[in-house]
């Protein structure tokens, strides 16, 4: 799911492809090398705020952004593969 600010050039589409926003600013995520060309982002709330004001666009799992908060438009990304979801107990077990 692409998150875009309202009024963005891609926001009115029914879906986009991963190459459509290739000239946009994407956030940088901690621990992900060579990821993004924009501000460092550590939390979903921060990402939403940056998206709302037009500083970044991002492709995230639908479950992270649904329902879309005010000022954000969610557009499906047709050629994005599935994202792995992990349950918290699995993460806790790996940390032990």
ZAFI-706720 format. One record per residue (C-alpha): residue in one letter; residue number from 1; x, y, z. Coordinates in Angstrom, 3 decimals, m for minus. Last residue first. Layout:
<recs>
+--------+-----+----------+----------+----------+
: residu : num :       c1 :       c2 :       c3 :
+--------+-----+----------+----------+----------+
:      A : NUM :        X :        Y :        Z :
...
+--------+-----+----------+----------+----------+
</recs>
This chain:
<recs>
+--------+-----+----------+----------+----------+
: residu : num :       c1 :       c2 :       c3 :
+--------+-----+----------+----------+----------+
:      X :  96 :   15.934 :  m14.449 :   24.187 :
:      X :  95 :   15.518 :  m11.998 :   21.302 :
:      X :  94 :   14.309 :  m14.681 :   18.894 :
:      X :  93 :   11.584 :  m15.741 :   21.318 :
:      X :  92 :   10.407 :  m12.147 :   21.720 :
:      X :  91 :   10.161 :  m11.698 :   17.954 :
:      X :  90 :    8.123 :  m14.882 :   17.570 :
:      X :  89 :    5.848 :  m13.854 :   20.475 :
:      X :  88 :    5.213 :  m10.497 :   18.723 :
:      X :  87 :    3.782 :  m12.096 :   15.617 :
:      X :  86 :    5.524 :  m11.486 :   12.367 :
:      X :  85 :    4.145 :  m10.268 :    9.067 :
:      X :  84 :    6.112 :  m10.826 :    5.886 :
:      X :  83 :    5.158 :   m8.427 :    3.135 :
:      X :  82 :    3.497 :   m9.785 :    0.027 :
:      X :  81 :    4.913 :   m8.671 :   m3.286 :
:      X :  80 :    4.376 :   m5.217 :   m4.688 :
:      X :  79 :    3.305 :   m5.190 :   m8.346 :
:      X :  78 :   m0.166 :   m3.701 :   m7.937 :
:      X :  77 :    0.655 :   m1.146 :   m5.253 :
:      X :  76 :   m2.687 :   m0.264 :   m3.634 :
:      X :  75 :   m3.272 :    3.449 :   m2.960 :
:      X :  74 :   m3.706 :    4.840 :    0.547 :
:      X :  73 :   m4.458 :    8.562 :    0.800 :
:      X :  72 :   m3.325 :   10.470 :    3.896 :
:      X :  71 :   m4.642 :   13.806 :    5.185 :
:      X :  70 :   m6.891 :   12.225 :    7.795 :
:      X :  69 :   m5.734 :    8.753 :    8.830 :
:      X :  68 :   m6.069 :    5.783 :    6.489 :
:      X :  67 :   m7.812 :    2.841 :    8.127 :
:      X :  66 :   m5.651 :    0.945 :    7.696 :
:      X :  65 :   m2.016 :    2.118 :    7.766 :
:      X :  64 :    0.088 :   m0.667 :    9.214 :
:      X :  63 :   m2.295 :   m3.451 :    8.162 :
:      X :  62 :   m1.950 :   m2.413 :    4.518 :
:      X :  61 :    1.764 :   m3.220 :    4.606 :
:      X :  60 :    3.909 :   m0.209 :    3.709 :
:      X :  59 :    5.052 :    1.618 :    0.580 :
:      X :  58 :    6.131 :    5.145 :    1.424 :
:      X :  57 :    5.825 :    8.758 :    0.339 :
:      X :  56 :    7.772 :   11.493 :    2.062 :
:      X :  55 :    7.760 :   15.224 :    2.981 :
:      X :  54 :    4.175 :   15.822 :    1.781 :
:      X :  53 :    2.726 :   17.156 :    5.033 :
:      X :  52 :    0.583 :   14.041 :    5.550 :
:      X :  51 :    3.446 :   11.731 :    4.635 :
:      X :  50 :    5.748 :   13.171 :    7.297 :
:      X :  49 :    3.014 :   12.824 :    9.918 :
:      X :  48 :    2.196 :    9.282 :    8.806 :
:      X :  47 :    5.862 :    8.259 :    8.916 :
:      X :  46 :    6.254 :    9.706 :   12.411 :
:      X :  45 :    3.221 :    7.771 :   13.609 :
:      X :  44 :    4.624 :    4.603 :   12.002 :
:      X :  43 :    7.865 :    4.899 :   13.940 :
:      X :  42 :   11.623 :    5.238 :   13.363 :
:      X :  41 :   11.887 :    7.563 :   10.389 :
:      X :  40 :   15.104 :    9.077 :    9.095 :
:      X :  39 :   14.402 :   11.834 :    6.584 :
:      X :  38 :   14.666 :   11.261 :    2.864 :
:      X :  37 :   16.610 :    9.174 :    0.362 :
:      X :  36 :   15.280 :    5.793 :    1.329 :
:      X :  35 :   16.885 :    2.493 :    2.218 :
:      X :  34 :   20.510 :    1.836 :    1.373 :
:      X :  33 :   20.906 :   m0.294 :    4.518 :
:      X :  32 :   17.819 :   m1.047 :    6.619 :
:      X :  31 :   18.749 :   m0.936 :   10.313 :
:      X :  30 :   16.789 :    2.221 :   11.037 :
:      X :  29 :   14.344 :    3.107 :    8.252 :
:      X :  28 :   15.030 :    5.955 :    5.801 :
:      X :  27 :   11.920 :    7.638 :    4.419 :
:      X :  26 :   11.207 :    7.885 :    0.693 :
:      X :  25 :   11.373 :   11.084 :   m1.375 :
:      X :  24 :    9.775 :   10.726 :   m4.799 :
:      X :  23 :   11.339 :   10.100 :   m8.228 :
:      X :  22 :   10.494 :    6.379 :   m8.155 :
:      X :  21 :    6.802 :    7.015 :   m7.333 :
:      X :  20 :    5.487 :    5.114 :  m10.384 :
:      X :  19 :    8.161 :    2.382 :  m10.378 :
:      X :  18 :    6.475 :    0.321 :   m7.643 :
:      X :  17 :    3.258 :    0.209 :   m9.649 :
:      X :  16 :    0.117 :    2.202 :   m8.855 :
:      X :  15 :   m3.511 :    1.449 :   m8.067 :
:      X :  14 :   m6.978 :    3.037 :   m8.374 :
:      X :  13 :   m5.297 :    6.353 :   m9.072 :
:      X :  12 :   m6.380 :    9.614 :   m7.420 :
:      X :  11 :   m3.385 :    9.811 :   m5.069 :
:      X :  10 :   m0.689 :    9.574 :   m7.759 :
:      X :   9 :   m0.173 :   13.346 :   m8.322 :
:      X :   8 :   m0.489 :   14.012 :   m4.570 :
:      X :   7 :   m3.606 :   15.982 :   m3.572 :
:      X :   6 :   m3.986 :   14.190 :   m0.248 :
:      X :   5 :   m0.575 :   13.026 :    0.939 :
:      X :   4 :    0.529 :    9.577 :   m0.174 :
:      X :   3 :    0.782 :    6.196 :    1.487 :
:      X :   2 :    1.404 :    3.396 :   m0.949 :
:      X :   1 :    0.000 :    0.000 :    0.000 :
+--------+-----+----------+----------+----------+
</recs>
